[in-house]
C-alpha cells in the first residue's frame, strides 16, 4: 500500500505537474519513502518511476486511448456514473461532462449593488491588480458577470473584504431570477448558507422588506452571517433552528436550495465521484421532498416556492417536483429550467418555480 501511494504521487508529478522537473519528482519521491521508513522500497520506486519516464509518450497515448475504449477509466469516473450519463445524453455529451469535471473551475464574481456599482468596482480592481473577462447569460439579468482571470488572494483584496463583489458561479443566479423577489416582500431562504443567494435576493429587494435566512448546519450558519454582513445585507434575519417557526400563508416566496448529490458541480468537489452511490440519490430525494413539504403551507396565495439543486440527476429534480405536485395539487409548475456544463458552459443546476393557486 505504501509503495502504491508513493508511486501515485511520483507519477502524478511526472505526468501532470509540468512545473516540477523530472529529476526532482523522482528524487523527492524516493527521499520521502526513505524518510517514512520504507528504505527497502526506495530502489523499486526509483526503478518504476524511471521506467515510466522513458515510456512517457507511449503511456500518454495509452491513457488517451482509454477515453475511447473505457471512458470511465480514461476520464477517472466510476462506471455507474458513465453508464447513467451515457444512457441519458449519449456518449459525446457524457464524455464532455466528464472532461468538464476534470478541469479546474474559473472564479466568477458579480458586483454587489448594495455597496457599489460596476464602474467603481472595475476602477478599483485596476488598482488592486485584478484582471477579468466579462460574460453575460440570459438568466443573470442586466448586470454582467466577471471571470477573474488573475488576482491576488481574495482575502487580500480590500474590495472583497468591503463587500464590493460576491464570488458566485453564474448558474447560481438562476434560482433568484426565477424567485423574482420584489422590494417590500417577505422571503424565506430555507437553505441559505453560505449566503450568496441571500445577498442577491437582498439586492433585488433593494434591502427593503424581510429575508429570513436559515441553515441547519451551525458552521454554515456562521458563514451565512459573515457573508450577509460583508455584503451589506440589512433586511435579513438569520435564524437558528430553535427560532424557525412555521408561518402559515406568510411568505411571498420561499427559496429551497436543497442539499443534493452535487453532480452538477463535481469539478469543485474532486473526491465526490468516488463517494457518491446510486442509493444516495433516493435517500436525498426523501430529504428534498420533506423540505418542499415544510414550505408548502407557508406560502401565501399567489406566492411561489422555488426549488433548486446543483444536481444533474432526475431523481433529485423532475421526479421530486412531480411527487410534490401529486401531494400538493394547489401548486402549479410555472417555470422549470436546467443548466448543464456541456450545453451552457456553467455548473449544472436545476430550478423550478411552483406557484400557489389555492
Protein Blocks (a to p, Z undefined) as FASTA:
>chain_A
ZZmmmmmmmmmmmmmmmklcfklmmmmmmmmmmmnopamlmmmmmmmmmmmmmmmmmmmm
mmmmmmmmmmmlmnopafklmmmmmmmnojklmmmmmmmmmpccdddddddfklmcfklm
mmmmmmnopacdddddfklojbdcdddfbdcdfklpmklmnopaccddfklmmmmmmnop
aehiacddfblbgolmmmmmmmmnnopajdddddfblklmmmmmmmmmmnopakbccddf
klmccdehkbfbdcdddddehlmmmmmmmmlmmmpcfklmmmmmmmmmmmmmmmmmmpce
hiacddddfbfbfklmmmmmmmmmmmmmmbccfbdcdddfklnopacddddddddfZZ
